């Protein structure tokens, strides 16, 4: 059994946040806005199918 375990992590968010916080938070805001729009579209479509519109 190895003495040391190495876990490779592809999550580089903390590094990106430190290197360029303005860009990091701008991209996070864009992702959040896209998600909200996508959820609204899904809700809109499901409301039309349920006869609520």
MODELLER restraints for C-alpha pairs under 7 A, 6 or more apart:
rsr = mdl.restraints
at = mdl.atoms
rsr.add(forms.Gaussian(group=physical.xy_distance, feature=features.Distance(at['CA:16:A'], at['CA:24:A']), mean=6.39, stdev=0.5))
rsr.add(forms.Gaussian(group=physical.xy_distance, feature=features.Distance(at['CA:17:A'], at['CA:24:A']), mean=5.39, stdev=0.5))
rsr.add(forms.Gaussian(group=physical.xy_distance, feature=features.Distance(at['CA:47:A'], at['CA:53:A']), mean=6.36, stdev=0.5))
